[in-house]
Amino acid sequence: MKEYVITVTPTNNPAILKFEANQFLVTGGGYEYKNIDEARNSPLAQQLFYLPFIKTVYISGNFVAMERYDIVDWEDVKDEVAQQLVEYLNAGEPVVVEETAPKKSPVTVYAEVTPNPAVMKYVANKRIVPDTFEFKNIDEARDAPLALALFQLPFVKELFFDENYVSVTKYEMADWDEVSMPLREQIRDFLADGREVVTAAALAKKSETSASQKSGTAQLDHTSREIMNILEEYVRPAVASDGGNIVFQSYESQSRTVNVILQGACSGCPSSTFTLKNGIETMLKNMLGDKVQEVVAING
């Protein structure tokens, strides 16, 4: 094995001296350590911090650079430090325990326009969540790492996650032609890294909510259950294809009014009123007769 040779090279900063080796020390980029605690992954840097005059250690490529405290001059100690480096490296000791970058999963994400001009739907070629999740702001997204990351973008107003897609609602200031591509790439990279979209805490909370809703469904009257089944079987797949969701809220038997909640691309959509009146309302009237008079979205 080729022996290490160290060459001492001055820098523009008199407090920093560069110790160049005749072969590479690390391959994973540059490392900077301010103290021994930060140097947990570098046995070499830890050894150097035992020298009382070492302030900062930089390791990159084929060199180690060190910044000293003013208690000494490099002229007095540089040869000693160089010798220590040579002995350490020729003993085969590790410089930096570099982590192997995890392989990214092959993920594709494409953008789909929706009937709502403020909402774009980003569809992945894999399942990203087991249920629907809606986030109106960053505070609601504390248990959803992907949502937290997307809310850092100034134009992101609301988010809706379903099985294999993310619906993003933007503020009016942004133009989809300018922001859609970087947004798609950010979602794709996040998924390719294998990071969790929502945490276990969010999944547990959703599971509890779903269980509570199922329990509540058992207490509903027959007409309410019929309405829920129709919405689930006929309406929800259609609105999901447009990046949205519809949730049954209540049925008022006296006024024969069905109250629903619109989510994702359906929420605030200019055409949602038309869809409610000429699509969902008509369907429920045809299937349930005079049991239904009107369908109302209670969130707009």
Protein Blocks (a to p, Z undefined) as FASTA:
>chain_A
ZZddddddddfblkbccdddfbdfbfnbcaddfbfklmmmmmklmmmmmpmkbmbdcdeh
jbccddddfkbcfklmmmmmmmmmmmmmmnopafbdcddddddddddddddddfblkbcc
dddfbdfbfbdcddfbfklmmmmmklmmmmmpmklmbdcddfkbccddddfkbcfklmmm
mmmmmmmmmmmnopafbdfklmmmmmmmmmmmmmmmmmpcfklmmmmmmmmmmmmmmmmm
nopacddfbdcfklopacdddehjlnopaklmmmmmmmmmmmmmmmnommbfbdcdfeZZ
